[in-house]
Amino acid sequence: MQAFCTYCSRDKIAEPGDLPAIRRYQDSRIEKVYAAASKLGLEFYILSGEFGLLHPQQPIQWYDHLLKPEEVSSLADRVAGQLRDYRITGLVYFTESFAQDPNAIPYHDAIVAACSRTRLPMLVIDL
């Protein structure tokens, strides 16, 4: 199964309780990649430093965590397992340029490492 993926956003709805990930994260990048995946009939995931790969409708609590470089390897291990569990055969990962969003670097490093560990073909697209 082919899938689109992008990383989470610091901008979140702070409502209490669980909300679907696609609603919790408030970012036009996430919405655009989700819309493109839906239009093409592809799976879509949000890469979270807290949860790993999230389905858009997966309910999550509000949290505030920015992935740190020292957490990349651990997250990559978790995501590699999720890639296998979800039977993903190819991934297109959408990111902001690192100059525009330097906080995107650890997320990029984690997804690249996870795909490398599972030998999953991956394409990175800068938005």
N, C-alpha and C positions, 0 to 999 in steps of 0.2 A: 504494500500500500504506500503510495506517495503522499507526502504531507507538506504543508506550509507551517512555518513556525516563526515567531518573533518573541523578543524578551518582554518581560512585564514592565510596568510603569510605576513610578513613585506616586503618580496622581491616582488616587483611589477614592471611591465613595466611602465615607467613614460611617455608614449606617451599621448599627449593631447586628449581630447574627450573620448567618451565612448568606452570601449572594453568589450568583453564577460569576465565574471569573471574568467573562466578557463584559459583565455589568460592573463588577467591582473596579476593574482597571479603566481609567478614563484617559484614553490616548487615541488620537486620530490614526497613528501608525498601526496600532492593534486593530482598530475597526477596519481600516483599509485592507490589511492582509487577510483578516477574517472574511471580508466581503469577496475578495479575489478567490480565496480557497473555496468558499461556498459556490461562487459562480462556476468554478471549474469542477466542482464535485469532489474536491480533495479534503482530506482531514486537516484540521487546524489545531495547533497547540500553542500555548503561551508558556515560555520558559520562565519559571519563577525560581529565584534563589532560595526561597523557603520550601517550595513543594516539588520542584522539578518540572516535568511536563504536565500542564493542565489542559484538559478539554475545556472548550469555551463555556460549556454549561455546568462544569464542575463547581459545586458550591465551596466557597472559601470564606473564612473569617477575615476581618480587616487585620492587617499586620503592617509593620514598617520595618523592612529589612533590606539593605542594599548588599548585594553579594560582594564579598571581599576577595582579593586575590588568593589568600590562604585557604579559602573555602572551595576553590574551583575544582580541585581533584576529587573531593568528596561528592560534590554535586555531579561531576562528570560520571562517577561510578553509578550514582542513583539514576541519572538520565540514561546511561547505557542500558541498564536493566529495564527501564520503561520503554526504550526503543524496541528492545526484544519483545517485551510483553505485549506491546501494541502492534507488533508485526509490521513495523514501518520498514519499507524497502528503499526509500529514497527521501531526502529531506531538502527543502529549499528554505533557507534561513534568511530572514529579512532583518536588517539592522540599520540604525543611523550611522553616519560616519563617526569614527572615533574622535575626530576634531570637533564635531558638533556635540557628541555625547560621550565623553571619556568614561562615564560609568558603564557604558555598554561593553567595554573590553572584557571584564571577567565573565560576562554571560556568553560572549563570543568564544572565549577560550574554553569554557565548560562544554558548549555544544560541539565545538570542533573536536575536543578530546573524547567526548562520548561517541561521536560518529567514528572517530578513528579506532576506538576500542572495539566497536562492533563491526568495523569495516563497512560502514554504511555510506553509500554515495551521498555527497552533500554539495550543494551550491549555495554560496553566500551572495546576497544581493544587498548593496548599499542603497538606501533610500535617500 
